[in-house]
Structures are given as structure tokens and as C-alpha cells.
Amino acid sequence: MAPKTILGNKKLGGKIRSRRNELGLTIEEAASRAGVGCKTWSRYEAGESIRQDKCKGICKALNWHSLPDQEAWSPFLEHEFGTEAAMSFAAGSDMLLDHIQGDMTELASMPVGTHVGQLKASYLSDILPKQFLMHYNYEFLYQMKCALLGLRACAESGSPMIAHSVLEELLLYLCCEEAFAMMELNGEEPQEQEWEFDLFDDMDVVTCLYSDMYLDADHTYHFSHWTERQFYRNKGR
């Protein structure tokens, strides 16, 4: 049986070429790392199909844990912060969506008002800010999912990625953390990135939500304000 292939396209080929250049690799060096010939690598960059059994080699050569999710690839992030930023959002948002959907499915079978902290196993209960744990119910996860899908649509359209709300800041931050953790689990040595904080112009999402600071109802980062459009209201989309 012939090996399965991933249909190539110019967009994916461009990402492979851009990442190779970002790492300062020649075609010969990248091909050697991937265990393929130079002509084969050149075909990848030209947008031709890729055999499934060659994907691991390509990812190893480019320090990717998987080929980029083309549907959530952000040309804006790539241009402003580099290929690694676009890759971390694409891959991280894909994983985060899986976590959200998994918890939503389980919450749907539980009594109304059940939160993720009451589930037998919930990855979201570990990564979301602890102060507001009891607010993370099905309705909130639905809001979270819709906001993340909105960011992915923005990425795909090539529009500027702008976090207008605390929830959007939090989602972008968690996408980066997801991608970083996955690369570490795969035995890679990802570089520390802070492109999301450059995007926000501050680190308030971490300082306020992942520290011992107690937030009262009037604070910008209190849960009651997470979905409000508070930032960059006169810019972007």
C-alpha cells in the first residue's frame, strides 16, 4: 500500500521555506536533518504533497512538533513576531480547543452549574486562573470556545491579532503555553517566547491572574469583566 500523503499547497510550502530561513538553514542542511534529498525538500517548499512518513523528519528539521495547522495560521503573527509565533498559536489553539470541547462534553451530562473543578479529570481546571474556578461552567466554556474560534478566524483571514478583552488575552496566552508544553513533552528545546506580551504591551494577564493577587469586582481583570471590550477599542477589527 502506498504511503499516505498530505496534500501540499503554496501556503504550506511558504511556511516551510520561511521557517528554514528563520533558523538560518540551507536547503541542504534542512534536508539532511529531515533525512530526505535536496530535491525532495525543494518540492516541499514548492508546495507539493508530503508523504505522511516524512512529516516527522520535516518537523525535526524545523523544530516543530507538528506541521502547522493551516486553518489557524496567522500571516500577521508571522510577519510581526516570526514563524514560531504563528506556529505556537496555530498548534496551541488546536490543542486548547480539544480541551474545551472535552470538558464541555462532560459538563453537558452533569447538573446545571457544575464547574470544571468538579469533573473527575479536567485539564482546564489546572490551567485557568484559580480564583474564579467555580465560574468555569458549560456556559463559560461555550463563550471561551466561541472567542477562540473568533481568534482562529482572524488568524486565517490575515487580520491583525488584537486582544480587546481579558478573555482574548487569556486565550492567546494559553495557546502559547500549550504549544510550549507540547514541544517540551516531545523532547524538544523550545525557545522562551514572549510575543504575546509584546502584542498586549504588558504582562498583566500573568501578573493579575497567575499570582497571589486577590481581585475584587471593580478590578479590570476580575472574572465579571473578562468578556468586555476594554483594550484597543479604537484600533483593529
C-alpha positions as CSV (number, residue, x, y, z in Angstrom):
1,M,0.0,0.0,0.0
2,A,1.4,3.4,-0.9
3,P,2.2,5.8,2.0
4,K,-0.5,8.3,2.8
5,T,0.2,11.8,1.7
6,I,-0.6,15.3,2.9
7,L,-1.8,17.4,0.0
8,G,0.6,20.2,-0.5
9,N,-0.1,23.8,-1.3
10,K,1.8,27.1,-1.8
11,K,0.8,28.3,1.6
12,L,2.3,25.3,3.5
13,G,5.4,25.4,1.2
14,G,5.9,29.0,2.1
15,K,5.7,28.3,5.8
16,I,8.3,25.6,5.5
17,R,10.7,27.9,3.5
18,S,10.1,30.8,5.9
19,R,10.9,28.6,8.9
20,R,14.0,27.2,7.3
21,N,15.2,30.8,6.6
22,E,14.3,31.9,10.1
23,L,16.6,29.1,11.5
24,G,19.4,30.0,9.1
25,L,19.4,26.7,7.4
26,T,20.3,25.9,3.8
27,I,18.2,23.5,1.8
28,E,21.0,21.0,2.1
29,E,21.1,21.3,5.9
30,A,17.4,21.1,6.3
31,A,17.1,18.1,4.0
32,S,19.9,16.4,5.9
33,R,18.2,16.9,9.2
34,A,14.9,15.6,7.8
35,G,16.5,12.6,6.2
36,V,15.4,13.4,2.6
37,G,17.1,14.6,-0.5
38,C,17.6,18.2,-1.5
39,K,15.2,17.8,-4.5
40,T,12.6,16.4,-2.2
41,W,12.9,19.3,0.2
42,S,12.7,21.7,-2.7
43,R,9.4,20.1,-3.7
44,Y,8.1,20.6,-0.2
45,E,8.9,24.3,-0.4
46,A,7.3,24.5,-3.8
47,G,4.0,23.3,-2.3
48,E,4.0,19.7,-3.5
49,S,2.5,16.9,-1.5
50,I,4.3,15.4,1.5
51,R,4.4,11.7,2.4
52,Q,2.9,11.1,5.9
53,D,6.0,9.1,7.0
54,K,8.2,12.1,6.1
55,C,6.4,14.6,8.4
56,K,8.3,13.7,11.5
57,G,11.6,14.4,9.7
58,I,10.4,17.8,8.5
59,C,9.2,18.8,12.0
60,K,12.5,17.6,13.5
61,A,14.5,19.7,11.0
62,L,12.4,22.8,11.7
63,N,11.9,22.4,15.5
64,W,8.1,21.9,15.0
65,H,6.1,19.4,17.0
66,S,3.7,19.0,14.0
67,L,3.1,20.6,10.6
68,P,1.3,23.9,11.1
69,D,-2.5,24.0,11.3
70,Q,-3.1,25.9,8.0
71,E,-6.6,26.9,9.1
72,A,-5.3,28.9,12.1
73,W,-2.1,30.2,10.6
74,S,-1.7,33.9,11.1
75,P,0.3,35.8,8.5
76,F,0.1,38.8,10.8
77,L,1.8,37.0,13.7
78,E,4.4,35.5,11.3
79,H,5.2,39.0,9.9
80,E,5.3,40.8,13.2
81,F,6.8,38.2,15.5
82,G,8.2,35.4,13.3
83,T,7.2,31.9,12.2
84,E,7.4,30.4,15.7
85,A,4.7,32.8,16.9
86,A,2.3,31.8,14.1
87,M,3.2,28.2,14.8
88,S,2.6,28.4,18.5
89,F,-0.9,30.0,18.0
90,A,-1.9,27.5,15.3
91,A,-0.8,24.4,17.2
92,G,-1.7,25.8,20.7
93,S,-5.2,26.9,19.7
94,D,-5.9,23.5,18.2
95,M,-4.9,21.7,21.4
96,L,-6.8,24.2,23.6
97,L,-10.0,23.7,21.5
98,D,-9.7,20.0,22.2
99,H,-9.5,20.6,25.9
100,I,-12.5,23.0,25.9
101,Q,-14.7,20.6,23.8
102,G,-13.8,17.7,26.0
103,D,-14.8,19.5,29.2
104,M,-18.0,20.8,27.5
105,T,-19.0,17.3,26.5
106,E,-18.6,16.1,30.1
107,L,-20.3,19.1,31.6
108,A,-23.3,18.6,29.3
109,S,-24.1,15.3,31.2
110,M,-23.8,16.9,34.6
111,P,-26.3,19.0,36.6
112,V,-26.6,22.7,35.6
113,G,-24.0,24.8,37.3
114,T,-21.3,22.2,37.5
115,H,-17.9,23.6,37.0
116,V,-14.7,22.1,35.7
117,G,-13.3,21.7,39.2
118,Q,-16.0,19.1,39.9
119,L,-15.0,16.9,37.0
120,K,-13.0,13.8,37.6
121,A,-10.3,15.0,35.2
122,S,-10.1,18.4,33.6
123,Y,-7.0,20.0,32.1
124,L,-8.8,23.3,32.1
125,S,-9.2,23.3,35.9
126,D,-5.4,23.2,36.1
127,I,-4.6,25.9,33.6
128,L,-7.3,28.5,34.2
129,P,-6.8,31.1,37.0
130,K,-7.7,29.5,40.3
131,Q,-9.6,32.5,41.9
132,F,-12.6,32.1,39.6
133,L,-12.7,28.3,39.4
134,M,-16.3,27.9,40.3
135,H,-17.3,30.2,37.4
136,Y,-16.0,27.8,34.7
137,N,-19.2,26.1,33.8
138,Y,-20.7,25.0,30.5
139,E,-21.9,28.5,29.5
140,F,-18.5,30.0,30.2
141,L,-16.7,27.2,28.2
142,Y,-19.0,27.9,25.3
143,Q,-18.1,31.6,25.5
144,M,-14.4,30.6,25.6
145,K,-14.8,28.3,22.6
146,C,-16.5,31.0,20.5
147,A,-13.9,33.6,21.4
148,L,-11.1,31.2,20.4
149,L,-12.8,30.3,17.1
150,G,-13.1,34.0,16.5
151,L,-9.3,34.4,17.0
152,R,-8.6,31.5,14.7
153,A,-10.8,33.0,12.0
154,C,-9.0,36.3,12.5
155,A,-5.7,34.5,12.0
156,E,-6.8,32.7,8.9
157,S,-8.1,35.9,7.3
158,G,-4.7,37.6,7.9
159,S,-6.2,40.4,10.0
160,P,-4.2,41.9,12.9
161,M,-4.5,39.8,16.1
162,I,-5.7,42.2,18.7
163,A,-6.9,41.3,22.2
164,H,-9.8,43.5,23.0
165,S,-10.8,41.6,26.2
166,V,-9.3,39.8,29.1
167,L,-10.7,36.6,27.7
168,E,-8.9,37.1,24.4
169,E,-5.6,37.9,26.2
170,L,-6.0,34.8,28.3
171,L,-6.7,32.6,25.3
172,L,-3.7,33.8,23.4
173,Y,-1.5,33.3,26.5
174,L,-2.9,29.8,27.0
175,C,-2.3,28.9,23.3
176,C,1.4,29.8,23.7
177,E,1.6,27.8,26.9
178,E,0.0,24.8,25.2
179,A,2.4,24.9,22.3
180,F,5.4,25.3,24.6
181,A,4.4,22.4,26.8
182,M,3.8,20.1,23.9
183,M,7.3,20.8,22.5
184,E,8.8,20.0,25.8
185,L,6.9,16.7,26.0
186,N,8.2,15.8,22.6
187,G,11.8,16.2,23.9
188,E,12.4,19.4,22.0
189,E,14.0,22.6,23.5
190,P,11.6,25.4,22.6
191,Q,12.9,28.9,22.9
192,E,11.2,31.1,25.5
193,Q,8.8,33.4,23.7
194,E,7.0,36.5,24.9
195,W,5.4,37.6,21.6
196,E,2.0,37.6,23.3
197,F,3.2,40.2,25.9
198,D,4.5,42.4,23.1
199,L,1.1,42.1,21.5
200,F,-0.6,43.1,24.7
201,D,2.0,45.8,25.6
202,D,2.1,44.4,29.1
203,M,2.2,41.2,31.2
204,D,-1.0,42.0,33.2
205,V,-2.7,38.7,32.2
206,V,0.0,36.9,34.2
207,T,0.6,39.4,36.9
208,C,-3.1,39.7,37.8
209,L,-4.4,36.2,37.1
210,Y,-1.5,33.9,37.9
211,S,-0.2,35.4,41.1
212,D,-1.4,35.6,44.7
213,M,-3.2,38.9,44.0
214,Y,-6.8,39.0,45.0
215,L,-9.0,40.8,42.5
216,D,-12.2,42.5,43.7
217,A,-15.2,43.1,41.4
218,D,-14.0,46.5,40.3
219,H,-10.7,45.2,39.0
220,T,-10.2,45.2,35.2
221,Y,-9.2,41.5,35.4
222,H,-12.0,40.3,37.6
223,F,-14.0,37.5,36.0
224,S,-17.0,39.7,35.7
225,H,-15.2,41.8,33.2
226,W,-13.5,39.1,31.1
227,T,-15.7,39.4,28.1
228,E,-15.9,43.2,28.0
229,R,-14.1,45.0,25.2
230,Q,-11.7,47.0,27.3
231,F,-8.5,47.2,25.3
232,Y,-7.6,48.9,21.9
233,R,-11.2,49.8,21.3
234,N,-10.3,52.4,18.7
235,K,-8.0,50.0,16.8
236,G,-8.1,46.9,14.6
237,R,-11.2,44.8,14.0
